[in-house]
Amino acid sequence: MNRPTLLEFPCGFPLKIMGPAAAGFAQTIATVVVKHAPDFDARSMEMRPSKAGNYLSLTCTVRAVSQDQLDALYRELTSHPMVKVVL
């Protein structure tokens, strides 16, 4: 399905995912991202804890090949119980 988009594919597309600073959060997110972007290297994930250390912000830059791919990734991330926000 080709819908109009402002993006030119393929492109690098950063996603910021926020959730609890809990053991396994980063690995869980990396697993979800790789499912939709198989060439994503989890070692490139940027991690930043909140000031109080309760939350962790992850930035994952994926090689996006279509709007459908990004939409599916966004839907899975936003529906995950550990994820609070996806930007």
N, C-alpha and C positions, 0 to 999 in steps of 0.2 A: 504494500500500500504506500504510494508516494503522495505525501501531503506537502503543501508549501511550507518552507522553513527559511529562516534567516541564516541558518548555518550552512556552511559548505563542507560536505563530507568527502573524505574522512577528515577529522580534525581532533585536536587535543581538547578535551572537555573536562574541566575540574568540577568535582562534586564535593561539597563540604557536608559531612555527616556527623551529627552530634548525638552522644549517648552517655551512659554512665561510665565512669572510670573504673570499670570492673574487669576482672581477669577474663580474657577471652573475647572482649568486645572487638578489638582491632582485627583479630583473626576471623571472627564471625563475619565482619563486614568485608574483609578481603575475599572470603569464600563467596559471598553474594556477588561482589563486583566481578570476580573471575568467571562466574557463571554466565554473565552477560557480555563481558569483554575478556575473552580468553587470553589475550596477550598482555593483560594488566600485570605488572610486576609489583607485588605487595611490598617489596623493599622500597619502592618509591613513595609509599604512603607517608604523608606528613602528619605527625601527631602533636597535638597541643592540649595540655590539661587546662582546665578552668582555674581561675585564681584560687578558689577554695579547694581545688583538687577533686571535686565531686563528679565532674563531667570531663569528657574527652572529645576533642574536635579532631576529626580525621579529614584530610584532604586527599582525595583520590582523583588523579587525572587519568582519564581513560581515552583510548583512541576510539572515538565515536565514528561509526560507519553509517548510521541512519538514525532518523528521528524515532523510529519504532524501537530500536535498540535502547536509546536513552529513556524513552517512556517506560519500557518494561523494567529497566534497572531502577528507575525512580519509584515505580509502583511497588516493586519488591522491597526496596529499602524503607519506604514510608510505612509499609505494613508490618515491618519487623518489630517485635515487641521491645527490643533493646534500643531502637532508634527513636530519638525525641524530635529531631529536626533534620531535614535534608534541604540544602540550598544549592 
